[in-house]
Amino acid sequence: MVRKPLPDYYAALEIREEADEVTIKKAYRRLVLQWHPDRNPADRETAEEKIRLLNIAYETVTNPIKRETYDLQRAASSRKSKAKPRSAPRVEVPKEFMMTPLGYPECFVRSLGRRVVVHSRSDDPESNFQSFFASTKLALWWLPEVNNMCRIRKLGSKARGDKRGAAAGRAGGLNMAFDPQKAKTAGAEGSEVRMAPANKGQKADSVNFVTKASPTCEGALRFESASQRGQYLAFFPPSHLRVVPFLEEAEDRVLDFLFVDFASMFKFITLEEVLQPIFSAEEAGVWIELAKLQDDEAVKSHFKEVMGKDVWDVEDFQAYFEGHWATFEYNAEEKKARMRPKQERLAKQLRATPKAEEVVAAVAKTDESELQRLPVGALARALTALAKASSTDGEAGEATSAQIQLLAALRAVGKGEEEKCDIPAFELLHSAEKVLDLGGDNPDDTVLVQRSAAARILANKALKSASAIEGGMVEAGFTLPDVVRFLLLPGAAGRDLLLATSCVKLFEGRSIPEQREVLRTAKSRGSTNTAAAAGTALLKSLGGGGPGDHVAAPDAHVEMVAEVAECGVRLPAATALLRRMAATANPLKLAEALLALASRVGPGQAEDMTHIAESLASKGAFGNFPIKTILETVLASSKDDTLAALVVPAAAAAANVLTHWPFEEMVKLLLGLARRHALLTPEVDDSLRKAAEKCFTQEQLQLFSPNDLAGVVLATLGHGWSTLHTVSVQELLRRLPHFPAKELLMVTPLMLQAHSTELITAWPKVLAAPTASKEARSSTEPLSVDQLVQLARLFQTEATATKLLEDLSERLLPKVTELSASGRSALSAQLKSKSGLGATAKQVALQKSLAAGVIKATPDESMSGTRGAKRRPEASGPDGRLSKKQRGKQLRNKRQHH
């Protein structure tokens, strides 16, 4: 870690080093007002960071002891001496002192049990003033063996067996020590310093140091190991103390230490720590008159003994309270102040764009119920801070725990009553995006699940907050690209309606590409209402704002009309606009847009659709269309009368390139055109037939799949191409009885008159084919029960089909209950007429099964009768319905049950 430069507190306050107290106060008041976060909502994070620096700077330069220490270190850091350390006579060091690394005036060496750390007050917010500085109380025990040799000890500490704690001039207690062996082998990292017991003459190689004067700062010392020359005590930011080899140019360590007399420790107390007991003595959050604070003995003592000046006037206190707004609130009119309660201070702290380590520390000392009472804004900013941070391995556990607790709190808050949001809506949206980064690429499982829920909650809160204010999303500072951000966050479908109604004004004056991006994103996220809003704005922009005969139709604009159509929104407007574009539009783009509309528009757009189709047909451009577009045009026009004008040009274009088409596409095309055969001109029909004859040779048909072959049989019949139809039928008959059942059923009605004998012979074998595996299911899937009834109906007049019908009745009998309503009706008709399945030996059994299925399907009947007893189904009529007598019995049973 590279050493951070010493902050320039004078520059922060915009004053000279020799500035007097009046100048310092004026500068602080002015800058606090200028940078107060509430006055800088657009750049709140910068403002809050600036206020922190101003408070530290003001606290330092107005406190004599802090200012003296700071000025000394600042002067030393400005000198760049490269002289090697030299021996120095014994230096006068306070008997009881605090050690601070050069360049870090706010940091002190602390002894925490056996651990040695370097902390500032902010590094350990859990410790109060007394407990923090009690751990900084150190002393040197000078040794007579070598000049300037000493041990660094914690005063008052006891080693095992010590009767008294370590005191100045007396051996024993806990001493700063290191591992000599590790210091030799660890290289530049050295050995971590710890506290260790050592009486006189013990552990000299690990606890004895020789003091040397600093070459850069008067009054500062360096500590060299007495046993390993060249090894020095060094501070490694942010908190480590180690013994390392001397490296003059190393920027990641500090070798020089200053000493502050422990007797002046009380001068490091802050005004906040003086005021806190005064406010705590009252009820939480109560207002106290400023005059009472000024007259308090603790306050007057602090200013006299620590600050060396009179108690501040009203303006000075006002500036102070406004600078410490997260802790205090000040009423200028009544000249009263209050300390915010713990819950409110926590909310303020988390809202103050905190650093990740501050969030982790705050969450660690807050219970779950308190977190769940926090406002949304505080939770959002805390989570954003954690999401921005990249935790080190040592902090990962604590950071993850904080993430989980805050996410759980946010979910609890999200379920509560709606409240006015405490931070701007656009910031909530930013937080919603950032929380998805919590945990990085490899998050904890709980974080992974909860962060999506948190993003949804924050996005919903942001949208509701913006919609609730007068002026809506525009007044809240949102622009059209922000709509896309809302759509991309989890839970887009749930807020679709509110987003659609709230974002309408955002489309005004925006570019067509921006509007198009909203449409595309809304479509991909399933947000139909927002897509409709985007489609409305986009069509208005493309149409020039009003009706007219024609409108410019560049390719991109026609494509956008197609996109609106594909979303299924604003179809009448899209159709009307496409009609206005039709005359000048690119034929291919026009065809694509027309096809997008064809499958979605209603009868109200028939006139526009017909006009567009006629315009497209007149362009004579189908010959340049890709196969996909030609095929889609044929299929659409085969079902939609408004596209009838496209049949002939599409068929003519297909005839010219049919030999290059895949078999499956050929069959689809010819089947579609067969439905519109009456519209084809003789020339086009003849061209199609000739092209088909080249493709559908006997050799080629052998390569067709069963489904395609069945399609060829149907298509050639529909077109009246007898030669091709005969060839395809012969190929199908050749494949019997190994032709799949479903495909054979499709062509059986057409082939029955001419090939009944072959079909009657083949069908039992086709039905008896083994059940298909999952891999081959599409080509050998057996007939459904409804299809069995349909097949029986086809052969009910064939005298030689008795064996086939008996086979069908055997297969159908155990599956009668699976019949659909139409299937039951068809079966009932055959049973009643005693034809088809009604003429088989299973006729009575089928009739009873059909009746049983009807009774079983009646809910009230299934509940009647003795519990646990099986009811015998009553016979029904040949149509599957109950007789009047049966219905009466059923009604009596139901009454008995009730």
Buried (B, 14 or more C-beta within 10 A) or exposed (E): EEBEEBBEBBEBBBBEEEBEEEBBBBBBBEBBEEBBBEEBEEEBBEBBBBBBBBBBBBBBBBBBBBBEBBBBBBEBBEEEEEEEBEEBEEBEBBEBBBBBBBBBBBBBBBBEEEBBBBBBBBBBBEBEBEEBBBBBBBBBBBBEEEEBBBBBBBBBBBBEEBEEBBBEEEBBBBBBBBBBEBBEEBEEBBBBBBBBBBEEEBBBBBBBBBBBBBBBBEBBBBBBBBBBEEBBBBBBBBBBBBBBBBBEEBEEBBBBBBBBBBEBBBBBBBBBBBBBEBBEEEEEBEBBEBEEBBEBEEBEEBBEEBBEEEBBEEEBBBBBBBBBBBBBBBBEEEEBBBBBBEBBBBBBBBBBBBBBBBBBBBBEEBEEEBBBEBBBBBBBBBBBBBBEBEBEEEBEEBBBBBBBBBBBBBBBBBEEEEEEBBBBBBBBBBBBBBBBBBBEEEBBEBBEEBBBBBBBBBBBBBBBBBBBBEEBBBEBBBEBEBBBBBBBBBBBBEBBEBBBEBBBBBBEEBEBEBBBBBBBBBBEBEBBBBBBBBBBBBBBBBBEEEEEEEBEBBEEBBBBBBBBBBBBBBBEBBBBBBBBBBBBBBBBBBBBBBBBBBBBBEEEBBEBBBBBBBBBBEBEBBEEBEBEBBBBBBBBBBEBEBBBBBBBBBBBBBBEBBEEBEBEBBBBBBBBBBBBBEBBEEEBBEBBBEBBEEBBEEEBBEEBBBBBBBBBBBBBBBBEBEEBBEBBBEBBBEBBBEBBBBBBBBBBEBBBEEBBEBBBBBBBEBBEBEEBEEEEEEBBBBBBBBBBBBBBBBBBEBEEBBEBBBBBBEBBBEEBBEBEEEBBEBBBBBBBEEBBBBBBEBBEEBBBBBBBBBBEEEEEBEEBBEEEEEBEBBBBBBBBEBEEEBEEEBEEBBEEEE
